[in-house]
Amino acid sequence: MEMWGFIFGGIGGIAGLVAIVYAHIAYRGSKASGKAATDANTVARESNDIAKDAKRLAEEANEISHRAEQREIERHDVYDDVRTAAEAGADELIVDLNLQDWFTSTRQMLETAVEIREPAAA
């Protein structure tokens, strides 16, 4: 009977060693998974930051687009006012383009003044 106890004890010891080896393998795997999860979290945070920046840029582009549309409307309003004054027989009309905020340079303002004057003079 002692022999059976020795055999079963040896088998139990081997099973215990195998369990320890698999536990160690699982532990290393969990460490790798934890690092992968940390890396994924970092990438997700960076992606979120990029998305926030993209949203901010899209909002700025939208605002610029709206300003450009408004400028085009205002420009047509000036042309219409000049045309209306000319059709009404006005000999002279003063348009202060300097008050318009849609000019980015003096050159642009002068070019617009020439564009307005040409149809009115015709």
Backbone atoms as SQL, in Angstrom:
CREATE TABLE atoms (id INTEGER PRIMARY KEY, chain TEXT, resi INTEGER, resn TEXT, atom TEXT, x REAL, y REAL, z REAL);
INSERT INTO atoms VALUES
  (1, 'A', 1, 'MET', 'N', 0.798, -1.189, 0.000),
  (2, 'A', 1, 'MET', 'CA', 0.000, 0.000, 0.000),
  (3, 'A', 1, 'MET', 'C', 0.841, 1.253, 0.000),
  (4, 'A', 2, 'GLU', 'N', 1.989, 1.128, 0.602),
  (5, 'A', 2, 'GLU', 'CA', 2.844, 2.303, 0.603),
  (6, 'A', 2, 'GLU', 'C', 3.259, 2.665, -0.819),
  (7, 'A', 3, 'MET', 'N', 3.363, 1.674, -1.619),
  (8, 'A', 3, 'MET', 'CA', 3.756, 1.908, -3.002),
  (9, 'A', 3, 'MET', 'C', 2.723, 2.738, -3.736),
  (10, 'A', 4, 'TRP', 'N', 1.433, 2.381, -3.479),
  (11, 'A', 4, 'TRP', 'CA', 0.365, 3.153, -4.139),
  (12, 'A', 4, 'TRP', 'C', 0.377, 4.600, -3.658),
  (13, 'A', 5, 'GLY', 'N', 0.616, 4.818, -2.424),
  (14, 'A', 5, 'GLY', 'CA', 0.686, 6.176, -1.884),
  (15, 'A', 5, 'GLY', 'C', 1.841, 6.939, -2.515),
  (16, 'A', 6, 'PHE', 'N', 2.963, 6.243, -2.718),
  (17, 'A', 6, 'PHE', 'CA', 4.109, 6.878, -3.336),
  (18, 'A', 6, 'PHE', 'C', 3.816, 7.231, -4.793),
  (19, 'A', 7, 'ILE', 'N', 3.157, 6.330, -5.511),
  (20, 'A', 7, 'ILE', 'CA', 2.810, 6.560, -6.929),
  (21, 'A', 7, 'ILE', 'C', 1.824, 7.714, -7.050),
  (22, 'A', 8, 'PHE', 'N', 0.742, 7.656, -6.225),
  (23, 'A', 8, 'PHE', 'CA', -0.258, 8.731, -6.295),
  (24, 'A', 8, 'PHE', 'C', 0.333, 10.063, -5.825),
  (25, 'A', 9, 'GLY', 'N', 1.213, 10.010, -4.858),
  (26, 'A', 9, 'GLY', 'CA', 1.886, 11.243, -4.395),
  (27, 'A', 9, 'GLY', 'C', 2.760, 11.821, -5.495),
  (28, 'A', 10, 'GLY', 'N', 3.461, 10.943, -6.214),
  (29, 'A', 10, 'GLY', 'CA', 4.312, 11.403, -7.337),
  (30, 'A', 10, 'GLY', 'C', 3.478, 12.009, -8.444),
  (31, 'A', 11, 'ILE', 'N', 2.352, 11.357, -8.762),
  (32, 'A', 11, 'ILE', 'CA', 1.450, 11.880, -9.798),
  (33, 'A', 11, 'ILE', 'C', 0.894, 13.230, -9.360),
  (34, 'A', 12, 'GLY', 'N', 0.506, 13.347, -8.102),
  (35, 'A', 12, 'GLY', 'CA', -0.008, 14.612, -7.567),
  (36, 'A', 12, 'GLY', 'C', 1.051, 15.708, -7.625),
  (37, 'A', 13, 'GLY', 'N', 2.303, 15.343, -7.306),
  (38, 'A', 13, 'GLY', 'CA', 3.398, 16.309, -7.361),
  (39, 'A', 13, 'GLY', 'C', 3.640, 16.799, -8.780),
  (40, 'A', 14, 'ILE', 'N', 3.603, 15.871, -9.745),
  (41, 'A', 14, 'ILE', 'CA', 3.788, 16.233, -11.155),
  (42, 'A', 14, 'ILE', 'C', 2.637, 17.129, -11.618),
  (43, 'A', 15, 'ALA', 'N', 1.421, 16.757, -11.216),
  (44, 'A', 15, 'ALA', 'CA', 0.258, 17.578, -11.581),
  (45, 'A', 15, 'ALA', 'C', 0.397, 18.979, -10.984),
  (46, 'A', 16, 'GLY', 'N', 0.894, 19.066, -9.754),
  (47, 'A', 16, 'GLY', 'CA', 1.112, 20.370, -9.121),
  (48, 'A', 16, 'GLY', 'C', 2.133, 21.197, -9.886),
  (49, 'A', 17, 'LEU', 'N', 3.240, 20.550, -10.321),
  (50, 'A', 17, 'LEU', 'CA', 4.259, 21.253, -11.103),
  (51, 'A', 17, 'LEU', 'C', 3.695, 21.744, -12.444),
  (52, 'A', 18, 'VAL', 'N', 2.917, 20.896, -13.089),
  (53, 'A', 18, 'VAL', 'CA', 2.288, 21.289, -14.363),
  (54, 'A', 18, 'VAL', 'C', 1.355, 22.474, -14.133),
  (55, 'A', 19, 'ALA', 'N', 0.598, 22.454, -13.036),
  (56, 'A', 19, 'ALA', 'CA', -0.308, 23.557, -12.719),
  (57, 'A', 19, 'ALA', 'C', 0.476, 24.844, -12.476),
  (58, 'A', 20, 'ILE', 'N', 1.612, 24.756, -11.801),
  (59, 'A', 20, 'ILE', 'CA', 2.450, 25.935, -11.545),
  (60, 'A', 20, 'ILE', 'C', 2.994, 26.494, -12.858),
  (61, 'A', 21, 'VAL', 'N', 3.432, 25.597, -13.760),
  (62, 'A', 21, 'VAL', 'CA', 3.955, 26.044, -15.058),
  (63, 'A', 21, 'VAL', 'C', 2.863, 26.782, -15.834),
  (64, 'A', 22, 'TYR', 'N', 1.657, 26.199, -15.890),
  (65, 'A', 22, 'TYR', 'CA', 0.552, 26.842, -16.610),
  (66, 'A', 22, 'TYR', 'C', 0.126, 28.143, -15.931),
  (67, 'A', 23, 'ALA', 'N', 0.188, 28.182, -14.628),
  (68, 'A', 23, 'ALA', 'CA', -0.144, 29.416, -13.906),
  (69, 'A', 23, 'ALA', 'C', 0.861, 30.512, -14.254),
  (70, 'A', 24, 'HIS', 'N', 2.140, 30.134, -14.341),
  (71, 'A', 24, 'HIS', 'CA', 3.176, 31.095, -14.700),
  (72, 'A', 24, 'HIS', 'C', 2.970, 31.595, -16.137),
  (73, 'A', 25, 'ILE', 'N', 2.644, 30.678, -17.032),
  (74, 'A', 25, 'ILE', 'CA', 2.369, 31.065, -18.431),
  (75, 'A', 25, 'ILE', 'C', 1.177, 32.021, -18.480),
  (76, 'A', 26, 'ALA', 'N', 0.140, 31.708, -17.733),
  (77, 'A', 26, 'ALA', 'CA', -1.051, 32.575, -17.695),
  (78, 'A', 26, 'ALA', 'C', -0.707, 33.943, -17.119),
  (79, 'A', 27, 'TYR', 'N', 0.140, 33.966, -16.099),
  (80, 'A', 27, 'TYR', 'CA', 0.552, 35.229, -15.484),
  (81, 'A', 27, 'TYR', 'C', 1.308, 36.087, -16.503),
  (82, 'A', 28, 'ARG', 'N', 2.237, 35.497, -17.247),
  (83, 'A', 28, 'ARG', 'CA', 2.968, 36.253, -18.275),
  (84, 'A', 28, 'ARG', 'C', 2.005, 36.755, -19.345),
  (85, 'A', 29, 'GLY', 'N', 1.045, 35.919, -19.714),
  (86, 'A', 29, 'GLY', 'CA', 0.043, 36.343, -20.700),
  (87, 'A', 29, 'GLY', 'C', -0.791, 37.501, -20.203),
  (88, 'A', 30, 'SER', 'N', -1.140, 37.470, -18.924),
  (89, 'A', 30, 'SER', 'CA', -1.961, 38.561, -18.374),
  (90, 'A', 30, 'SER', 'C', -1.161, 39.858, -18.305),
  (91, 'A', 31, 'LYS', 'N', 0.146, 39.753, -18.016),
  (92, 'A', 31, 'LYS', 'CA', 0.994, 40.947, -18.021),
  (93, 'A', 31, 'LYS', 'C', 1.045, 41.552, -19.424),
  (94, 'A', 32, 'ALA', 'N', 1.186, 40.687, -20.435),
  (95, 'A', 32, 'ALA', 'CA', 1.221, 41.159, -21.820),
  (96, 'A', 32, 'ALA', 'C', -0.126, 41.771, -22.205),
  (97, 'A', 33, 'SER', 'N', -1.210, 41.147, -21.758),
  (98, 'A', 33, 'SER', 'CA', -2.543, 41.686, -22.039),
  (99, 'A', 33, 'SER', 'C', -2.738, 43.029, -21.357),
  (100, 'A', 34, 'GLY', 'N', -2.229, 43.153, -20.135),
  (101, 'A', 34, 'GLY', 'CA', -2.335, 44.424, -19.417),
  (102, 'A', 34, 'GLY', 'C', -1.579, 45.522, -20.143),
  (103, 'A', 35, 'LYS', 'N', -0.387, 45.198, -20.663),
  (104, 'A', 35, 'LYS', 'CA', 0.381, 46.190, -21.424),
  (105, 'A', 35, 'LYS', 'C', -0.350, 46.550, -22.708),
  (106, 'A', 36, 'ALA', 'N', -0.917, 45.540, -23.365),
  (107, 'A', 36, 'ALA', 'CA', -1.661, 45.805, -24.602),
  (108, 'A', 36, 'ALA', 'C', -2.869, 46.694, -24.314),
  (109, 'A', 37, 'ALA', 'N', -3.541, 46.445, -23.201),
  (110, 'A', 37, 'ALA', 'CA', -4.691, 47.273, -22.826),
  (111, 'A', 37, 'ALA', 'C', -4.257, 48.705, -22.532),
  (112, 'A', 38, 'THR', 'N', -3.131, 48.864, -21.852),
  (113, 'A', 38, 'THR', 'CA', -2.604, 50.207, -21.563),
  (114, 'A', 38, 'THR', 'C', -2.254, 50.924, -22.860),
  (115, 'A', 39, 'ASP', 'N', -1.591, 50.205, -23.779),
  (116, 'A', 39, 'ASP', 'CA', -1.243, 50.799, -25.072),
  (117, 'A', 39, 'ASP', 'C', -2.499, 51.183, -25.855),
  (118, 'A', 40, 'ALA', 'N', -3.514, 50.326, -25.840),
  (119, 'A', 40, 'ALA', 'CA', -4.764, 50.616, -26.537),
  (120, 'A', 40, 'ALA', 'C', -5.447, 51.841, -25.933),
  (121, 'A', 41, 'ASN', 'N', -5.388, 51.959, -24.615),
  (122, 'A', 41, 'ASN', 'CA', -5.966, 53.110, -23.937),
  (123, 'A', 41, 'ASN', 'C', -5.245, 54.390, -24.360),
  (124, 'A', 42, 'THR', 'N', -3.922, 54.336, -24.442),
  (125, 'A', 42, 'THR', 'CA', -3.137, 55.495, -24.867),
  (126, 'A', 42, 'THR', 'C', -3.499, 55.898, -26.293),
  (127, 'A', 43, 'VAL', 'N', -3.587, 54.914, -27.178),
  (128, 'A', 43, 'VAL', 'CA', -3.947, 55.193, -28.569),
  (129, 'A', 43, 'VAL', 'C', -5.352, 55.795, -28.641),
  (130, 'A', 44, 'ALA', 'N', -6.274, 55.269, -27.851),
  (131, 'A', 44, 'ALA', 'CA', -7.642, 55.789, -27.844),
  (132, 'A', 44, 'ALA', 'C', -7.664, 57.246, -27.370),
  (133, 'A', 45, 'ARG', 'N', -6.893, 57.567, -26.345),
  (134, 'A', 45, 'ARG', 'CA', -6.831, 58.954, -25.858),
  (135, 'A', 45, 'ARG', 'C', -6.251, 59.880, -26.928),
  (136, 'A', 46, 'GLU', 'N', -5.183, 59.421, -27.589),
  (137, 'A', 46, 'GLU', 'CA', -4.587, 60.231, -28.647),
  (138, 'A', 46, 'GLU', 'C', -5.576, 60.422, -29.801),
  (139, 'A', 47, 'SER', 'N', -6.309, 59.366, -30.144),
  (140, 'A', 47, 'SER', 'CA', -7.322, 59.463, -31.200),
  (141, 'A', 47, 'SER', 'C', -8.413, 60.455, -30.808),
  (142, 'A', 48, 'ASN', 'N', -8.798, 60.435, -29.558),
  (143, 'A', 48, 'ASN', 'CA', -9.801, 61.363, -29.070),
  (144, 'A', 48, 'ASN', 'C', -9.305, 62.801, -29.178),
  (145, 'A', 49, 'ASP', 'N', -8.038, 63.028, -28.833),
  (146, 'A', 49, 'ASP', 'CA', -7.452, 64.367, -28.966),
  (147, 'A', 49, 'ASP', 'C', -7.438, 64.813, -30.421),
  (148, 'A', 50, 'ILE', 'N', -7.078, 63.899, -31.315),
  (149, 'A', 50, 'ILE', 'CA', -7.063, 64.220, -32.746),
  (150, 'A', 50, 'ILE', 'C', -8.476, 64.552, -33.219),
  (151, 'A', 51, 'ALA', 'N', -9.456, 63.784, -32.756),
  (152, 'A', 51, 'ALA', 'CA', -10.844, 64.044, -33.139),
  (153, 'A', 51, 'ALA', 'C', -11.299, 65.415, -32.637),
  (154, 'A', 52, 'LYS', 'N', -10.893, 65.785, -31.417),
  (155, 'A', 52, 'LYS', 'CA', -11.249, 67.108, -30.889),
  (156, 'A', 52, 'LYS', 'C', -10.627, 68.214, -31.741),
  (157, 'A', 53, 'ASP', 'N', -9.352, 68.022, -32.118),
  (158, 'A', 53, 'ASP', 'CA', -8.687, 69.009, -32.969),
  (159, 'A', 53, 'ASP', 'C', -9.369, 69.110, -34.327),
  (160, 'A', 54, 'ALA', 'N', -9.738, 67.962, -34.887),
  (161, 'A', 54, 'ALA', 'CA', -10.420, 67.952, -36.181),
  (162, 'A', 54, 'ALA', 'C', -11.767, 68.665, -36.092),
  (163, 'A', 55, 'LYS', 'N', -12.481, 68.448, -34.994),
  (164, 'A', 55, 'LYS', 'CA', -13.772, 69.121, -34.804),
  (165, 'A', 55, 'LYS', 'C', -13.574, 70.632, -34.715),
  (166, 'A', 56, 'ARG', 'N', -12.547, 71.053, -33.953),
  (167, 'A', 56, 'ARG', 'CA', -12.275, 72.478, -33.811),
  (168, 'A', 56, 'ARG', 'C', -11.928, 73.094, -35.171),
  (169, 'A', 57, 'LEU', 'N', -11.101, 72.392, -35.956),
  (170, 'A', 57, 'LEU', 'CA', -10.741, 72.895, -37.281),
  (171, 'A', 57, 'LEU', 'C', -11.951, 72.961, -38.210),
  (172, 'A', 58, 'ALA', 'N', -12.821, 71.967, -38.118),
  (173, 'A', 58, 'ALA', 'CA', -14.040, 71.971, -38.939),
  (174, 'A', 58, 'ALA', 'C', -14.942, 73.144, -38.562),
  (175, 'A', 59, 'GLU', 'N', -15.046, 73.422, -37.266),
  (176, 'A', 59, 'GLU', 'CA', -15.855, 74.560, -36.827),
  (177, 'A', 59, 'GLU', 'C', -15.263, 75.875, -37.325),
  (178, 'A', 60, 'GLU', 'N', -13.930, 75.993, -37.275),
  (179, 'A', 60, 'GLU', 'CA', -13.278, 77.202, -37.779),
  (180, 'A', 60, 'GLU', 'C', -13.486, 77.347, -39.281),
  (181, 'A', 61, 'ALA', 'N', -13.370, 76.236, -40.015),
  (182, 'A', 61, 'ALA', 'CA', -13.587, 76.275, -41.460),
  (183, 'A', 61, 'ALA', 'C', -15.024, 76.658, -41.780),
  (184, 'A', 62, 'ASN', 'N', -15.951, 76.149, -40.988),
  (185, 'A', 62, 'ASN', 'CA', -17.362, 76.487, -41.184),
  (186, 'A', 62, 'ASN', 'C', -17.592, 77.972, -40.946),
  (187, 'A', 63, 'GLU', 'N', -16.974, 78.508, -39.907),
  (188, 'A', 63, 'GLU', 'CA', -17.108, 79.932, -39.607),
  (189, 'A', 63, 'GLU', 'C', -16.519, 80.783, -40.738),
  (190, 'A', 64, 'ILE', 'N', -15.364, 80.381, -41.249),
  (191, 'A', 64, 'ILE', 'CA', -14.744, 81.103, -42.362),
  (192, 'A', 64, 'ILE', 'C', -15.639, 81.043, -43.592),
  (193, 'A', 65, 'SER', 'N', -16.219, 79.883, -43.838),
  (194, 'A', 65, 'SER', 'CA', -17.127, 79.721, -44.973),
  (195, 'A', 65, 'SER', 'C', -18.330, 80.644, -44.844),
  (196, 'A', 66, 'HIS', 'N', -18.898, 80.713, -43.637),
  (197, 'A', 66, 'HIS', 'CA', -20.051, 81.593, -43.424),
  (198, 'A', 66, 'HIS', 'C', -19.661, 83.052, -43.634),
  (199, 'A', 67, 'ARG', 'N', -18.457, 83.425, -43.166),
  (200, 'A', 67, 'ARG', 'CA', -17.999, 84.804, -43.369),
  (201, 'A', 67, 'ARG', 'C', -17.834, 85.086, -44.853),
  (202, 'A', 68, 'ALA', 'N', -17.297, 84.132, -45.601),
  (203, 'A', 68, 'ALA', 'CA', -17.118, 84.319, -47.040),
  (204, 'A', 68, 'ALA', 'C', -18.470, 84.484, -47.732),
  (205, 'A', 69, 'GLU', 'N', -19.446, 83.672, -47.309),
  (206, 'A', 69, 'GLU', 'CA', -20.790, 83.810, -47.878),
  (207, 'A', 69, 'GLU', 'C', -21.365, 85.179, -47.557),
  (208, 'A', 70, 'GLN', 'N', -21.173, 85.627, -46.325),
  (209, 'A', 70, 'GLN', 'CA', -21.685, 86.935, -45.920),
  (210, 'A', 70, 'GLN', 'C', -21.010, 88.047, -46.715),
  (211, 'A', 71, 'ARG', 'N', -19.702, 87.915, -46.928),
  (212, 'A', 71, 'ARG', 'CA', -18.976, 88.926, -47.708),
  (213, 'A', 71, 'ARG', 'C', -19.524, 89.008, -49.118),
  (214, 'A', 72, 'GLU', 'N', -19.812, 87.849, -49.714),
  (215, 'A', 72, 'GLU', 'CA', -20.333, 87.830, -51.075),
  (216, 'A', 72, 'GLU', 'C', -21.708, 88.503, -51.116),
  (217, 'A', 73, 'ILE', 'N', -22.523, 88.243, -50.111),
  (218, 'A', 73, 'ILE', 'CA', -23.836, 88.891, -50.038),
  (219, 'A', 73, 'ILE', 'C', -23.662, 90.398, -49.899),
  (220, 'A', 74, 'GLU', 'N', -22.759, 90.835, -49.006),
  (221, 'A', 74, 'GLU', 'CA', -22.529, 92.266, -48.808),
  (222, 'A', 74, 'GLU', 'C', -22.007, 92.912, -50.084),
  (223, 'A', 75, 'ARG', 'N', -21.107, 92.223, -50.784),
  (224, 'A', 75, 'ARG', 'CA', -20.566, 92.769, -52.026),
  (225, 'A', 75, 'ARG', 'C', -21.686, 92.983, -53.036),
  (226, 'A', 76, 'HIS', 'N', -22.582, 92.005, -53.170),
  (227, 'A', 76, 'HIS', 'CA', -23.707, 92.165, -54.094),
  (228, 'A', 76, 'HIS', 'C', -24.610, 93.300, -53.650),
  (229, 'A', 77, 'ASP', 'N', -24.775, 93.477, -52.348),
  (230, 'A', 77, 'ASP', 'CA', -25.579, 94.588, -51.840),
  (231, 'A', 77, 'ASP', 'C', -24.987, 95.923, -52.259),
  (232, 'A', 78, 'VAL', 'N', -23.647, 96.052, -52.195),
  (233, 'A', 78, 'VAL', 'CA', -22.994, 97.290, -52.616),
  (234, 'A', 78, 'VAL', 'C', -23.220, 97.510, -54.108),
  (235, 'A', 79, 'TYR', 'N', -23.042, 96.459, -54.905),
  (236, 'A', 79, 'TYR', 'CA', -23.270, 96.585, -56.346),
  (237, 'A', 79, 'TYR', 'C', -24.717, 96.997, -56.627),
  (238, 'A', 80, 'ASP', 'N', -25.643, 96.371, -55.934),
  (239, 'A', 80, 'ASP', 'CA', -27.055, 96.708, -56.131),
  (240, 'A', 80, 'ASP', 'C', -27.337, 98.158, -55.747),
  (241, 'A', 81, 'ASP', 'N', -26.732, 98.615, -54.652),
  (242, 'A', 81, 'ASP', 'CA', -26.935, 100.007, -54.227),
  (243, 'A', 81, 'ASP', 'C', -26.397, 100.980, -55.270),
  (244, 'A', 82, 'VAL', 'N', -25.232, 100.684, -55.827),
  (245, 'A', 82, 'VAL', 'CA', -24.652, 101.554, -56.859),
  (246, 'A', 82, 'VAL', 'C', -25.534, 101.545, -58.101),
  (247, 'A', 83, 'ARG', 'N', -25.959, 100.380, -58.511),
  (248, 'A', 83, 'ARG', 'CA', -26.814, 100.263, -59.695),
  (249, 'A', 83, 'ARG', 'C', -28.133, 101.002, -59.485),
  (250, 'A', 84, 'THR', 'N', -28.727, 100.839, -58.316),
  (251, 'A', 84, 'THR', 'CA', -29.993, 101.510, -58.010),
  (252, 'A', 84, 'THR', 'C', -29.823, 103.025, -58.034),
  (253, 'A', 85, 'ALA', 'N', -28.718, 103.515, -57.453),
  (254, 'A', 85, 'ALA', 'CA', -28.462, 104.959, -57.453),
  (255, 'A', 85, 'ALA', 'C', -28.263, 105.471, -58.872),
  (256, 'A', 86, 'ALA', 'N', -27.529, 104.689, -59.703),
  (257, 'A', 86, 'ALA', 'CA', -27.304, 105.099, -61.095),
  (258, 'A', 86, 'ALA', 'C', -28.612, 105.110, -61.872),
  (259, 'A', 87, 'GLU', 'N', -29.448, 104.097, -61.668),
  (260, 'A', 87, 'GLU', 'CA', -30.742, 104.035, -62.355),
  (261, 'A', 87, 'GLU', 'C', -31.662, 105.164, -61.916),
  (262, 'A', 88, 'ALA', 'N', -31.499, 105.601, -60.670),
  (263, 'A', 88, 'ALA', 'CA', -32.331, 106.693, -60.160),
  (264, 'A', 88, 'ALA', 'C', -31.840, 108.047, -60.668),
  (265, 'A', 89, 'GLY', 'N', -30.705, 108.052, -61.366),
  (266, 'A', 89, 'GLY', 'CA', -30.203, 109.291, -61.940),
  (267, 'A', 89, 'GLY', 'C', -29.228, 110.039, -61.058),
  (268, 'A', 90, 'ALA', 'N', -28.685, 109.393, -60.068),
  (269, 'A', 90, 'ALA', 'CA', -27.726, 110.070, -59.192),
  (270, 'A', 90, 'ALA', 'C', -26.475, 110.404, -59.982),
  (271, 'A', 91, 'ASP', 'N', -26.015, 111.645, -59.851),
  (272, 'A', 91, 'ASP', 'CA', -24.789, 112.065, -60.528),
  (273, 'A', 91, 'ASP', 'C', -23.553, 111.609, -59.754),
  (274, 'A', 92, 'GLU', 'N', -23.716, 111.442, -58.466),
  (275, 'A', 92, 'GLU', 'CA', -22.575, 111.110, -57.623),
  (276, 'A', 92, 'GLU', 'C', -23.044, 110.232, -56.478),
  (277, 'A', 93, 'LEU', 'N', -22.192, 109.300, -56.094),
  (278, 'A', 93, 'LEU', 'CA', -22.514, 108.408, -54.984),
  (279, 'A', 93, 'LEU', 'C', -21.234, 108.134, -54.213),
  (280, 'A', 94, 'ILE', 'N', -21.294, 108.290, -52.935),
  (281, 'A', 94, 'ILE', 'CA', -20.134, 108.017, -52.094),
  (282, 'A', 94, 'ILE', 'C', -20.366, 106.698, -51.373),
  (283, 'A', 95, 'VAL', 'N', -19.472, 105.766, -51.596),
  (284, 'A', 95, 'VAL', 'CA', -19.520, 104.461, -50.933),
  (285, 'A', 95, 'VAL', 'C', -18.224, 104.325, -50.157),
  (286, 'A', 96, 'ASP', 'N', -18.323, 104.235, -48.857),
  (287, 'A', 96, 'ASP', 'CA', -17.125, 104.116, -48.015),
  (288, 'A', 96, 'ASP', 'C', -16.812, 102.633, -47.824),
  (289, 'A', 97, 'LEU', 'N', -15.998, 102.120, -48.714),
  (290, 'A', 97, 'LEU', 'CA', -15.629, 100.697, -48.645),
  (291, 'A', 97, 'LEU', 'C', -14.748, 100.391, -47.447),
  (292, 'A', 98, 'ASN', 'N', -14.150, 101.417, -46.895),
  (293, 'A', 98, 'ASN', 'CA', -13.286, 101.229, -45.732),
  (294, 'A', 98, 'ASN', 'C', -14.073, 100.683, -44.536),
  (295, 'A', 99, 'LEU', 'N', -15.370, 100.894, -44.516),
  (296, 'A', 99, 'LEU', 'CA', -16.205, 100.419, -43.408),
  (297, 'A', 99, 'LEU', 'C', -16.546, 98.930, -43.532),
  (298, 'A', 100, 'GLN', 'N', -16.281, 98.355, -44.685),
  (299, 'A', 100, 'GLN', 'CA', -16.606, 96.942, -44.888),
  (300, 'A', 100, 'GLN', 'C', -15.520, 96.071, -44.275),
  (301, 'A', 101, 'ASP', 'N', -15.916, 95.132, -43.453),
  (302, 'A', 101, 'ASP', 'CA', -14.919, 94.275, -42.781),
  (303, 'A', 101, 'ASP', 'C', -14.470, 93.098, -43.639),
  (304, 'A', 102, 'TRP', 'N', -15.000, 92.952, -44.833),
  (305, 'A', 102, 'TRP', 'CA', -14.642, 91.791, -45.624),
  (306, 'A', 102, 'TRP', 'C', -13.438, 92.004, -46.521),
  (307, 'A', 103, 'PHE', 'N', -12.803, 93.160, -46.429),
  (308, 'A', 103, 'PHE', 'CA', -11.569, 93.368, -47.185),
  (309, 'A', 103, 'PHE', 'C', -10.379, 92.922, -46.347),
  (310, 'A', 104, 'THR', 'N', -9.495, 92.181, -46.980),
  (311, 'A', 104, 'THR', 'CA', -8.306, 91.718, -46.260),
  (312, 'A', 104, 'THR', 'C', -7.096, 92.604, -46.538),
  (313, 'A', 105, 'SER', 'N', -7.209, 93.487, -47.553),
  (314, 'A', 105, 'SER', 'CA', -6.098, 94.384, -47.868),
  (315, 'A', 105, 'SER', 'C', -6.624, 95.621, -48.580),
  (316, 'A', 106, 'THR', 'N', -5.803, 96.664, -48.600),
  (317, 'A', 106, 'THR', 'CA', -6.161, 97.894, -49.315),
  (318, 'A', 106, 'THR', 'C', -6.275, 97.606, -50.803),
  (319, 'A', 107, 'ARG', 'N', -5.390, 96.782, -51.311),
  (320, 'A', 107, 'ARG', 'CA', -5.432, 96.427, -52.739),
  (321, 'A', 107, 'ARG', 'C', -6.777, 95.806, -53.102),
  (322, 'A', 108, 'GLN', 'N', -7.257, 94.899, -52.273),
  (323, 'A', 108, 'GLN', 'CA', -8.542, 94.252, -52.532),
  (324, 'A', 108, 'GLN', 'C', -9.653, 95.289, -52.526),
  (325, 'A', 109, 'MET', 'N', -9.584, 96.249, -51.602),
  (326, 'A', 109, 'MET', 'CA', -10.601, 97.293, -51.527),
  (327, 'A', 109, 'MET', 'C', -10.577, 98.150, -52.798),
  (328, 'A', 110, 'LEU', 'N', -9.389, 98.516, -53.285),
  (329, 'A', 110, 'LEU', 'CA', -9.275, 99.337, -54.493),
  (330, 'A', 110, 'LEU', 'C', -9.743, 98.575, -55.729),
  (331, 'A', 111, 'GLU', 'N', -9.407, 97.299, -55.815),
  (332, 'A', 111, 'GLU', 'CA', -9.874, 96.486, -56.942),
  (333, 'A', 111, 'GLU', 'C', -11.399, 96.408, -56.951),
  (334, 'A', 112, 'THR', 'N', -11.993, 96.277, -55.774),
  (335, 'A', 112, 'THR', 'CA', -13.452, 96.237, -55.676),
  (336, 'A', 112, 'THR', 'C', -14.052, 97.578, -56.088),
  (337, 'A', 113, 'ALA', 'N', -13.411, 98.672, -55.684),
  (338, 'A', 113, 'ALA', 'CA', -13.906, 100.003, -56.078),
  (339, 'A', 113, 'ALA', 'C', -13.905, 100.143, -57.595),
  (340, 'A', 114, 'VAL', 'N', -12.857, 99.636, -58.251),
  (341, 'A', 114, 'VAL', 'CA', -12.806, 99.690, -59.719),
  (342, 'A', 114, 'VAL', 'C', -13.916, 98.813, -60.318),
  (343, 'A', 115, 'GLU', 'N', -14.126, 97.637, -59.730),
  (344, 'A', 115, 'GLU', 'CA', -15.198, 96.736, -60.216),
  (345, 'A', 115, 'GLU', 'C', -16.563, 97.420, -60.089),
  (346, 'A', 116, 'ILE', 'N', -16.755, 98.151, -59.012),
  (347, 'A', 116, 'ILE', 'CA', -18.044, 98.832, -58.815),
  (348, 'A', 116, 'ILE', 'C', -18.187, 99.998, -59.792),
  (349, 'A', 117, 'ARG', 'N', -17.106, 100.724, -60.013),
  (350, 'A', 117, 'ARG', 'CA', -17.158, 101.933, -60.835),
  (351, 'A', 117, 'ARG', 'C', -17.408, 101.606, -62.305),
  (352, 'A', 118, 'GLU', 'N', -16.798, 100.526, -62.814),
  (353, 'A', 118, 'GLU', 'CA', -16.891, 100.203, -64.235),
  (354, 'A', 118, 'GLU', 'C', -18.333, 100.017, -64.697),
  (355, 'A', 119, 'PRO', 'N', -19.166, 99.191, -64.054),
  (356, 'A', 119, 'PRO', 'CA', -20.549, 99.075, -64.530),
  (357, 'A', 119, 'PRO', 'C', -21.358, 100.362, -64.316),
  (358, 'A', 120, 'ALA', 'N', -21.047, 101.089, -63.271),
  (359, 'A', 120, 'ALA', 'CA', -21.792, 102.311, -62.987),
  (360, 'A', 120, 'ALA', 'C', -21.459, 103.381, -64.012),
  (361, 'A', 121, 'ALA', 'N', -20.223, 103.394, -64.501),
  (362, 'A', 121, 'ALA', 'CA', -19.814, 104.409, -65.476),
  (363, 'A', 121, 'ALA', 'C', -20.328, 104.085, -66.858),
  (364, 'A', 122, 'ALA', 'N', -20.672, 102.842, -67.101),
  (365, 'A', 122, 'ALA', 'CA', -21.122, 102.424, -68.442),
  (366, 'A', 122, 'ALA', 'C', -22.510, 102.880, -68.782);
